Amino acid sequence: MQFSKSTDYALHALIHLGHSERCNNVGIKELSSALSVSESYLSKTLSKLRQDGILRAVPGVNGGYELARPADQITFLDVIQAIEGRQQLFRCSNSSSRQHQLLAEDEATQRDQKNLGTNGCLIEKVMYGAEQHLYQYLREQTIQSVLDEAFKRCNHEANKK
């Protein structure tokens, strides 16, 4: 599993916006320069964040982008789903195979014995569980948590000198 470059740029742009010392917005030129990416590519990426209510576009000559909500309320999962979509990461595509049928028969036998469980691909069940753990971890990571960690590291380095 690999996230797209758009997700990478989106997360870095949000960190840049969250770190911005000014209380106003940051223009696309500044953001694209800071991230070393073309303005047009970054604009398309930021447009997805705006549509999902993560960013707000500020119109006008001095316009740009700003966070639409506090950095501690923007999770990594929010950003990833805005850019990558909200589809399930794994789907069983081999449900007609003999191996799958044997697993399903075995599960049905065990379920009948215990009166528990549901039908379905056991492999998909494992992958779904892993996906839920990943989502939970990404829900716990916010733009603010990264900014806080960066601040701690900067202070630690400054105290070394």
TAPERA-V781248 format. One record per residue. RES is the residue in one letter. PHI is phi in whole degrees, -180 to 180 (none if undefined). PSI is psi in degrees with one decimal (none if undefined). OMEGA is omega in radians with two decimals (none if undefined). Layout:
# TAPERA-V781248
res: [RES RES]
phi: [PHI PHI]
psi: [PSI PSI]
omega: [OMEGA OMEGA]
This chain:
# TAPERA-V781248
res: [M Q F S K S T D Y A L H A L I H L G H S E R C N N V G I K E L S S A L S V S E S Y L S K T L S K L R Q D G I L R A V P G V N G G Y E L A R P A D Q I T F L D V I Q A I E G R Q Q L F R C S N S S S R Q H Q L L A E D E A T Q R D Q K N L G T N G C L I E K V M Y G A E Q H L Y Q Y L R E Q T I Q S V L D E A F K R C N H E A N K K]
phi: [none -142 -83 -74 -62 -60 -65 -59 -64 -61 -63 -66 -64 -67 -63 -60 -66 -69 -86 -53 -67 -78 -89 -103 -81 -120 -74 -65 -63 -63 -63 -66 -67 -64 -98 55 -138 -66 -61 -66 -65 -65 -60 -65 -66 -67 -61 -65 -67 -67 -63 -90 79 -92 -116 -126 -89 -107 -75 111 -59 -98 -74 166 -128 -146 -65 -83 -148 -57 -59 -79 -111 -112 -92 -61 -64 -54 -68 -61 -69 -65 -87 -88 103 -115 -79 -64 -73 -133 -132 -68 -112 -126 -69 -95 -71 -63 -60 -63 -63 -64 -62 -66 -64 -62 -63 -64 -63 -65 -66 -62 -71 -109 57 -128 88 -136 -69 147 -74 -68 -67 -63 -62 -64 -66 -64 -61 -63 -60 -65 -64 -61 -61 -62 -62 -68 -68 -81 -96 -118 -59 -65 -64 -71 -62 -63 -65 -63 -63 -60 -65 -64 -65 -63 -66 -66 -71 -69 -80]
psi: [132.3 132.6 154.4 164.6 -29.8 -39.2 -42.8 -49.9 -39.9 -47.2 -44.0 -38.0 -41.2 -37.4 -44.4 -45.1 -39.4 -28.8 -16.3 123.2 -30.1 158.4 -2.4 -171.8 170.7 131.0 159.9 -32.8 -46.5 -45.2 -46.5 -35.3 -44.2 -33.2 -3.8 51.7 153.5 149.2 -41.0 -42.2 -45.8 -37.6 -41.2 -40.1 -47.4 -28.1 -38.6 -38.8 -36.5 -43.2 -29.6 3.2 20.9 -37.8 159.9 132.6 133.1 113.6 166.2 175.4 -42.0 26.0 -178.8 -142.4 151.5 160.4 136.2 -16.0 166.8 147.7 -28.0 -2.1 9.5 108.1 160.5 -36.2 -40.6 -47.7 -47.0 -43.9 -32.8 -38.5 -48.8 -22.6 175.7 26.3 155.9 139.5 -30.7 134.5 134.4 122.9 8.6 37.6 -14.1 -0.2 156.1 -41.2 -44.7 -41.6 -40.0 -43.3 -42.3 -40.3 -43.2 -43.5 -41.3 -40.1 -46.7 -38.9 -41.9 -36.3 -32.9 -8.5 36.0 168.0 175.3 161.2 155.5 168.2 125.4 -32.7 -43.2 -35.4 -44.2 -46.4 -36.1 -41.6 -43.2 -41.2 -42.0 -37.7 -43.3 -47.5 -41.3 -44.1 -44.9 -28.3 -30.2 -17.3 122.7 167.4 -40.7 -38.3 -34.5 -41.9 -40.9 -43.2 -41.2 -40.9 -43.7 -43.6 -41.1 -43.6 -38.4 -44.2 -39.8 -36.6 -22.5 -30.6 none]
omega: [3.13 3.08 -3.10 3.06 3.12 3.09 3.10 -3.14 -3.14 -3.14 3.13 3.11 3.13 3.07 3.12 3.14 3.13 -3.11 -3.09 -3.11 -3.09 3.13 -3.12 -3.02 3.11 -3.12 -3.12 3.11 3.13 -3.14 -3.11 3.08 -3.14 -3.09 -3.11 3.12 -3.10 3.14 -3.09 3.12 -3.13 3.11 3.12 3.13 -3.11 3.10 3.10 3.11 3.10 3.14 -3.14 3.08 3.12 3.10 3.03 3.08 3.12 -3.10 3.04 -3.10 3.12 -3.09 -3.13 -3.13 3.03 3.10 -3.13 3.08 -3.11 -3.09 3.13 3.09 3.09 -3.11 3.06 3.12 3.09 -3.07 -3.12 -3.14 3.09 -3.09 -3.02 -3.06 -3.04 -3.12 3.08 -3.07 -3.10 3.04 3.10 -3.13 -3.04 -3.04 -3.14 -3.12 3.13 3.14 3.14 3.13 3.11 3.10 -3.13 3.11 3.13 3.13 -3.13 3.11 3.14 -3.14 3.11 -3.13 -3.06 -3.06 -3.14 2.96 3.12 3.07 3.07 -3.14 -3.14 3.11 3.11 3.11 3.11 -3.11 3.10 3.10 3.11 3.11 3.14 3.07 3.10 -3.13 3.13 3.12 -3.13 3.06 -3.10 -3.12 -3.13 3.05 3.14 -3.14 3.08 3.10 3.12 3.13 3.10 3.11 3.11 -3.14 3.12 3.12 3.12 3.13 3.13 3.14 3.11 -3.03 none]
